[in-house]
Amino acid sequence: MALLDRLIAASIGFIPKFMVRRVAWRYVAGEALDDAVTAVNDLASRGCCATFDLLGEFVKESAQADAALTEYRAVLDRIHADGLDANISIKLTAFGLLLDEEEAYGRVHQLVTHASTLGNFVRIDMEDSGCTDATLRIYARLRQEGLDNVGLVLQAYLRRTGADVEALAGLTPSYRLCKGIYVEPEEVAFKDAEEIRVNYRSVLDAMFAAGSYVGIATHDPALVEAGRAVVAERGLANDRYEFQMLLGVTEGIRAQLVSEGHRLRVYVPYGRDWHAYCVRRLKENPRIGRYVVLGLFRRGA
Ligand SMILES: Cc1cc2nc3c(=O)[nH]c(=O)nc-3n(C[C@H](O)[C@H](O)[C@H](O)COP(=O)(O)OP(=O)(O)OC[C@H]3O[C@@H](n4cnc5c(N)ncnc54)[C@H](O)[C@@H]3O)c2cc1C
């Protein structure tokens, strides 16, 4: 299977854009904000709330980071105007984290403040392990400045995550917990699928024990079950957790969770940067390529 994964990843750059688009359009709402709003309205009709993700990361010029801020402000305004049950997810490298941390902080501060005036919420995605410390610094700084409408993501594959939850306990953060998508060295990340699951369950429990709100972000049936179990054992109401999934993935499990009465948020990526995003993701994590290719066949069946 690893060979097939590598083959898919190696060929992705040569696949014509229109073909990548055919596959990507299941996972990306489209290029424009209107496309994402259409997807969010469709999800609402299926009982799901959403988080908007403007595609783009690792910007090389501050003008691109300023543009991300402008577009995300427009997203928040649109959510407000249309009364959508949705928030936003951002990547700090799209706000210039790797160019100048202080300027990136300034942009994110403006955005979170704008969200606060509209009664909305900003989730900071977690990127590769080179960004983890800076992401935690920026999150803590926003909270120290009194902005509580901001949350962050931790990755169960990172060996440090249990310790991060302990260190952050004083802030009672709103978390999203995911496995983690980036390819990391063995010193920093668990590699074995079962070890990652074990850590996911343990971190999830620690987050709830610390009183946090948790977005249980996974499509893995074993972890969805673990999420259901911990929520039932702890007797948690809907204001303490939600499940989260990516657009176009495991829609059957998603519908089942909604029918059981769980809150379910779908991550809705959109934007002109979709091709670069898909190619980068597939190259970084060939396993995803396999899901995508298999999904294409399943859809045609
Ligand atoms: C809402 C949300 C937000 C996320 N935010 C982040 C983040 O900030 N930082 C980060 O590093 N990672 C993030 N991720 C990605 C996450 O870390 C995983 O890489 C990804 O979700 C797969 O993990 P899994 O738990 O679904 O388990 P897996 O074992 O990888 O997948 C379980 C099953 O789900 C299906 N599946 C999973 N992913 C896909 C896919 N992309 N396409 C098609 N089928 C798929 C497959 O059928 C697979 O067998 C996020 C994921 C979600 C759901």
Ligand as a Chemical Component Dictionary entry (heavy atoms), coordinates in Angstrom:
data_LIG
# 
_chem_comp.id                   LIG 
_chem_comp.type                 NON-POLYMER 
_chem_comp.pdbx_formal_charge   0 
_chem_comp.three_letter_code    LIG 
# 
loop_
_chem_comp_atom.comp_id 
_chem_comp_atom.atom_id 
_chem_comp_atom.alt_atom_id 
_chem_comp_atom.type_symbol 
_chem_comp_atom.charge 
_chem_comp_atom.model_Cartn_x 
_chem_comp_atom.model_Cartn_y 
_chem_comp_atom.model_Cartn_z 
_chem_comp_atom.pdbx_ordinal 
LIG C1  C1  C 0 -12.445 19.257 11.110 1  
LIG C2  C2  C 0 -11.019 18.868 10.929 2  
LIG C3  C3  C 0 -10.023 19.807 11.111 3  
LIG C4  C4  C 0 -8.673  19.446 10.986 4  
LIG N1  N1  N 0 -7.702  20.367 11.299 5  
LIG C5  C5  C 0 -6.417  19.962 11.287 6  
LIG C6  C6  C 0 -5.385  20.830 11.747 7  
LIG O1  O1  O 0 -5.607  21.968 12.174 8  
LIG N2  N2  N 0 -4.104  20.376 11.710 9  
LIG C7  C7  C 0 -3.794  19.106 11.267 10 
LIG O2  O2  O 0 -2.620  18.735 11.282 11 
LIG N3  N3  N 0 -4.757  18.271 10.814 12 
LIG C8  C8  C 0 -6.051  18.671 10.818 13 
LIG N4  N4  N 0 -7.016  17.809 10.406 14 
LIG C9  C9  C 0 -6.635  16.558 9.676  15 
LIG C10 C10 C 0 -6.429  15.392 10.616 16 
LIG O3  O3  O 0 -5.294  15.621 11.389 17 
LIG C11 C11 C 0 -6.256  14.070 9.871  18 
LIG O4  O4  O 0 -5.173  14.038 9.077  19 
LIG C12 C12 C 0 -7.419  13.638 8.999  20 
LIG O5  O5  O 0 -8.632  14.128 9.443  21 
LIG C13 C13 C 0 -7.516  12.134 9.004  22 
LIG O6  O6  O 0 -7.556  11.622 10.300 23 
LIG P1  P1  P 0 -8.740  10.737 10.823 24 
LIG O7  O7  O 0 -8.885  10.967 12.285 25 
LIG O8  O8  O 0 -9.948  10.992 10.013 26 
LIG O9  O9  O 0 -8.219  9.232  10.690 27 
LIG P2  P2  P 0 -7.697  8.435  9.420  28 
LIG O10 O10 O 0 -7.323  7.092  9.927  29 
LIG O11 O11 O 0 -6.672  9.187  8.674  30 
LIG O12 O12 O 0 -8.977  8.333  8.522  31 
LIG C14 C14 C 0 -10.102 7.498  8.857  32 
LIG C15 C15 C 0 -10.923 7.301  7.593  33 
LIG O13 O13 O 0 -11.474 8.560  7.194  34 
LIG C16 C16 C 0 -11.400 8.713  5.779  35 
LIG N5  N5  N 0 -10.600 9.907  5.495  36 
LIG C17 C17 C 0 -9.820  10.574 6.363  37 
LIG N6  N6  N 0 -9.299  11.683 5.789  38 
LIG C18 C18 C 0 -9.765  11.714 4.517  39 
LIG C19 C19 C 0 -9.606  12.603 3.424  40 
LIG N7  N7  N 0 -8.883  13.724 3.512  41 
LIG N8  N8  N 0 -10.244 12.308 2.271  42 
LIG C20 C20 C 0 -11.014 11.218 2.158  43 
LIG N9  N9  N 0 -11.205 10.346 3.157  44 
LIG C21 C21 C 0 -10.595 10.576 4.329  45 
LIG C22 C22 C 0 -10.839 7.428  5.231  46 
LIG O14 O14 O 0 -11.922 6.602  4.869  47 
LIG C23 C23 C 0 -10.096 6.834  6.390  48 
LIG O15 O15 O 0 -10.040 5.441  6.325  49 
LIG C24 C24 C 0 -8.351  18.118 10.575 50 
LIG C25 C25 C 0 -9.351  17.166 10.385 51 
LIG C26 C26 C 0 -10.670 17.517 10.586 52 
LIG C27 C27 C 0 -11.705 16.458 10.434 53 
# 
loop_
_chem_comp_bond.comp_id 
_chem_comp_bond.atom_id_1 
_chem_comp_bond.atom_id_2 
_chem_comp_bond.value_order 
_chem_comp_bond.pdbx_ordinal 
LIG C1  C2  SING 1  
LIG C2  C3  SING 2  
LIG C2  C26 DOUB 3  
LIG C3  C4  DOUB 4  
LIG C4  N1  SING 5  
LIG C4  C24 SING 6  
LIG N1  C5  DOUB 7  
LIG C5  C6  SING 8  
LIG C5  C8  SING 9  
LIG C6  O1  DOUB 10 
LIG C6  N2  SING 11 
LIG N2  C7  SING 12 
LIG C7  O2  DOUB 13 
LIG C7  N3  SING 14 
LIG N3  C8  DOUB 15 
LIG C8  N4  SING 16 
LIG N4  C9  SING 17 
LIG N4  C24 SING 18 
LIG C9  C10 SING 19 
LIG C10 O3  SING 20 
LIG C10 C11 SING 21 
LIG C11 O4  SING 22 
LIG C11 C12 SING 23 
LIG C12 O5  SING 24 
LIG C12 C13 SING 25 
LIG C13 O6  SING 26 
LIG O6  P1  SING 27 
LIG P1  O7  DOUB 28 
LIG P1  O8  SING 29 
LIG P1  O9  SING 30 
LIG O9  P2  SING 31 
LIG P2  O10 DOUB 32 
LIG P2  O11 SING 33 
LIG P2  O12 SING 34 
LIG O12 C14 SING 35 
LIG C14 C15 SING 36 
LIG C15 O13 SING 37 
LIG C15 C23 SING 38 
LIG O13 C16 SING 39 
LIG C16 N5  SING 40 
LIG C16 C22 SING 41 
LIG N5  C17 SING 42 
LIG N5  C21 SING 43 
LIG C17 N6  DOUB 44 
LIG N6  C18 SING 45 
LIG C18 C19 SING 46 
LIG C18 C21 DOUB 47 
LIG C19 N7  SING 48 
LIG C19 N8  DOUB 49 
LIG N8  C20 SING 50 
LIG C20 N9  DOUB 51 
LIG N9  C21 SING 52 
LIG C22 O14 SING 53 
LIG C22 C23 SING 54 
LIG C23 O15 SING 55 
LIG C24 C25 DOUB 56 
LIG C25 C26 SING 57 
LIG C26 C27 SING 58 
# 
